[in-house]
Amino acid sequence: MTDMACPRLEARQLRLVWADGESHAFPYIWLRDTDPAGFHPRTGERVFDLTSVPLDLAPRAVRVEGAILVVDWPGDDAASRFDLCWLRENRPGAPRPDPAGVETVAWRGELGAGGVPRARAAEVLQDDAALADWLCRGKAYGLSIIEGLDDDVEAGCAVARRIGFLRETNFGRTFEVVSKPDPNNLAYTSDALPLHTDLTNQELPPGWQFLHCLANEAEGGGSVFCDGVAVAEDLARADPTAFELLASVDIPFRFHDAETDIRARKTVIRRRLDGRVDEICFNAHLADILDIDPAIMPDYYAAYRRLMQMTRDPAYLVTLKLKAGEMVVFDNRRVLHGRAAFDPSTGFRHLRGCYVDRGEFDSRMRVLARAADRAEAA
């Protein structure tokens, strides 16, 4: 194993030349900060104090002992010991593998209701492998359906809790989507709901939304979905100026009733550091009075209106009518949702909803992957 890597001391970093000829650089300060001994043995949290060493720290000596790199530091510091395979996998400049880093599948209307990923409630609730598979497919598309839920108001929440904690909002930990005589939100009416993402007025809008259909007997009330990533990507190609305005100019959102007044500012299109579209924050009903610079306002309105028109284009829409016992699960910060108007005099319509944040969703994917790796290695 001594030929796995050859260490070379350089001015500010150690270079490891691997047996296959590849080489990678490891800054000395990174090696000191990442010393396995600098992490709590039980919690895994870093306990090393970065201010205890100078930034220009350099080792006294470096050697390879079998599959271990040993770095001797000056002064009273003990030597750091690193597994060479671990170093190669976790080297600077190479993001750590993430089981939750699922590639986005941008979809349009041709996906159709039949193309939406589906899973059975009993399997997701009882089998970790089925849960992991559903989470992976659901994240790729940002949209999925759970079938076979019990006729129980808590059945949908039970699936959500298989993932993580429920996100509480000013509407509560759960919410009932029914027509109410004194609504404080358009969702609680029988009116049509144009495509939108929920709670854009929140500092951090909820991630995954779960809508369990308990009854859907009224005429109308079909659910409509649109992949905001696909719309934004197409807008970027067709009108880069409009895309840039929506991705760089933040606008105000607000929800207020007798008890609350919650406001936030955001861009409608949100990008990751690599420039790829990661979120859509679009809700025309919660958009507050536009207060941006008048000089850019005409162009902004044109861009905003064009995006709104695209979200209504049948080329992007998937329409379905949920049945009792089905639950639609979607990424609220990616997939826009809406519904057709319905006539409450023709039958009862009742959906029960809750949210689970994106971080909880991703955490469950990672924990399940870790458990599967352990089982495979056993």
Residue pairs with C-beta under 8 A, 6 or more apart in sequence:
1 66
1 67
2 64
2 66
3 19
4 18
4 19
4 64
4 67
4 84
5 16
5 17
5 18
5 19
5 64
5 69
5 84
5 88
6 16
6 17
6 64
7 14
7 15
7 16
7 17
7 62
7 63
7 64
7 69
8 14
8 15
8 16
8 17
9 58
9 59
9 62
10 25
12 27
12 28
12 56
12 58
13 25
13 26
13 27
13 28
14 25
14 26
14 27
14 28
14 31
14 59
14 62
14 71
15 23
15 24
15 25
15 26
16 23
16 24
16 26
16 69
16 84
16 87
16 88
17 23
18 24
18 88
24 88
24 91
24 92
24 93
25 92
25 93
26 87
26 91
26 92
27 92
28 57
28 58
28 59
29 53
29 55
29 57
30 92
31 59
31 71
31 80
31 82
32 48
32 53
32 57
32 71
32 73
32 77
32 80
33 46
33 48
33 50
34 82
34 90
35 48
35 80
35 82
36 80
36 81
36 82
37 78
37 80
37 81
38 46
38 47
38 48
39 45
39 46
39 47
39 48
40 46
40 47
53 77
57 73
57 74
58 74
59 71
59 72
59 73
59 74
60 72
60 73
60 74
61 71
61 72
62 69
62 70
62 71
62 72
63 69
63 70
63 72
64 70
64 84
67 83
67 84
67 85
68 81
68 82
68 83
68 84
69 81
69 82
69 83
69 84
69 87
70 79
70 80
70 81
71 79
71 80
71 81
71 82
72 79
73 79
73 80
89 96
89 97
90 96
98 362
98 366
99 365
99 366
99 368
99 369
99 370
100 139
100 361
100 362
100 363
100 365
100 366
102 136
102 139
102 140
102 365
103 140
104 140
104 142
104 229
104 276
105 140
105 141
106 227
106 229
106 230
106 233
107 115
107 141
107 143
107 227
107 230
107 318
108 227
108 230
108 315
108 316
109 314
109 315
109 316
109 317
109 318
111 141
111 318
112 318
113 318
113 319
113 320
115 318
116 141
116 143
116 144
116 145
116 318
116 320
117 134
117 137
117 138
117 140
117 141
117 143
117 144
117 145
118 144
118 145
118 146
118 147
119 130
119 133
119 134
119 137
119 144
119 145
119 146
119 147
120 130
120 146
120 147
120 148
121 146
121 147
121 148
121 149
121 150
121 155
121 159
121 327
122 148
123 130
124 130
124 131
124 134
124 146
124 159
124 162
125 131
125 158
125 159
125 162
128 368
128 371
128 372
129 372
131 162
131 364
131 368
132 365
132 368
132 369
132 372
134 144
134 146
135 163
135 361
135 364
135 365
135 368
136 365
137 144
138 144
138 329
139 331
139 361
139 365
141 227
142 227
142 229
142 330
142 331
142 334
142 335
143 225
143 227
143 318
143 328
143 329
143 330
143 331
143 335
144 328
144 329
144 330
145 320
145 322
145 326
145 327
145 328
145 329
146 156
146 159
146 326
146 327
146 329
147 325
147 326
148 325
149 155
149 156
149 159
149 212
149 325
149 326
149 327
150 325
151 214
151 324
151 325
153 212
153 214
153 352
155 212
155 327
156 210
156 211
156 212
156 327
156 352
156 353
156 354
157 166
157 174
157 210
157 212
157 352
157 354
159 210
159 327
159 329
160 166
160 208
160 210
160 354
160 356
162 364
163 208
163 356
163 360
163 361
163 364
164 356
164 357
164 359
164 360
164 361
164 363
164 364
165 356
165 357
165 360
166 173
166 174
166 354
166 355
166 356
167 173
167 206
167 207
167 354
167 355
167 356
167 357
169 199
169 202
169 206
169 355
170 255
170 259
170 260
170 262
171 185
173 354
174 352
174 353
174 354
175 187
175 352
175 353
175 354
176 350
176 351
176 352
176 353
177 187
177 188
177 211
177 349
177 350
177 351
177 352
177 353
178 188
178 349
178 350
178 351
179 188
179 189
179 190
179 344
179 349
180 188
180 189
183 189
184 257
184 258
186 193
186 285
187 193
190 218
190 221
190 341
190 342
190 343
190 344
190 349
191 341
192 338
192 339
192 340
192 341
193 337
193 338
193 339
194 284
194 285
194 311
194 312
194 338
195 224
195 225
195 226
195 282
195 311
195 312
195 336
195 337
195 338
196 282
196 283
196 284
196 285
196 286
196 336
196 337
196 338
197 205
197 228
197 280
197 281
197 282
197 283
197 332
197 333
197 335
197 336
197 337
198 205
198 206
198 209
198 283
198 332
198 337
198 355
199 205
199 206
199 255
199 283
199 286
199 332
200 253
200 264
200 266
200 281
200 282
200 283
200 286
200 287
201 253
201 254
201 255
201 262
201 263
201 264
201 283
201 286
201 288
202 262
202 264
203 264
204 357
205 281
205 332
205 333
206 332
206 333
206 355
206 356
206 357
207 331
207 332
207 333
207 355
207 356
207 357
207 358
207 359
207 360
207 361
208 329
208 330
208 331
208 332
208 355
208 356
208 357
208 358
208 361
209 329
209 330
209 331
209 332
209 337
209 353
209 354
209 355
210 327
210 328
210 329
210 353
210 354
210 355
210 356
211 223
211 322
211 327
211 328
211 329
211 351
211 352
211 353
212 326
212 327
212 351
212 352
212 353
213 322
213 323
213 324
213 325
213 326
213 327
213 328
213 350
213 351
214 324
214 350
214 351
214 352
215 324
215 347
215 348
215 349
215 350
216 321
216 322
216 323
216 324
216 347
216 349
216 350
216 351
217 346
217 347
217 348
217 349
218 342
218 343
218 344
218 345
218 346
218 347
218 348
218 349
219 342
219 343
219 346
219 347
220 340
220 341
220 342
220 343
221 321
221 339
221 340
221 341
221 342
221 349
222 319
222 320
222 321
222 339
222 340
223 319
223 320
223 321
223 322
223 328
223 337
223 338
223 339
224 317
224 318
224 319
224 337
224 338
224 339
224 340
225 317
225 318
225 319
225 320
225 328
225 330
225 335
225 336
225 337
225 338
226 311
226 316
226 317
226 318
226 335
226 336
226 337
227 316
227 334
227 335
228 277
228 279
228 280
228 282
228 311
228 334
228 335
228 336
229 277
229 280
229 334
230 316
231 280
231 307
231 310
231 311
231 316
232 243
232 246
232 247
232 269
232 277
232 280
232 307
233 277
234 310
235 242
235 243
235 246
235 306
235 307
235 310
236 243
236 277
239 303
239 306
241 299
241 303
242 299
242 302
242 303
242 306
242 307
243 269
243 303
245 296
245 299
245 300
245 303
246 267
246 268
246 269
246 300
246 303
246 304
246 307
247 267
247 268
247 269
247 270
247 271
248 267
249 267
249 292
249 296
249 300
250 265
250 266
250 267
251 265
251 266
251 267
251 268
251 287
251 288
251 290
251 291
251 292
252 263
252 264
252 265
252 287
252 288
252 289
252 290
252 291
253 263
253 264
253 265
253 266
253 281
253 283
253 286
253 287
253 288
254 261
254 262
254 263
254 286
254 288
255 261
255 262
255 286
256 262
263 288
266 281
267 281
268 280
268 281
268 282
268 304
268 307
269 277
269 279
269 280
269 281
270 277
270 278
270 279
270 280
270 281
270 333
271 277
271 278
272 278
278 333
278 334
279 333
279 334
280 333
280 334
280 336
281 333
282 307
282 308
282 311
282 336
284 308
290 297
290 300
290 301
292 300
310 316
311 336
320 328
322 328
322 351
328 337
330 337
331 358
332 355
333 358
342 349
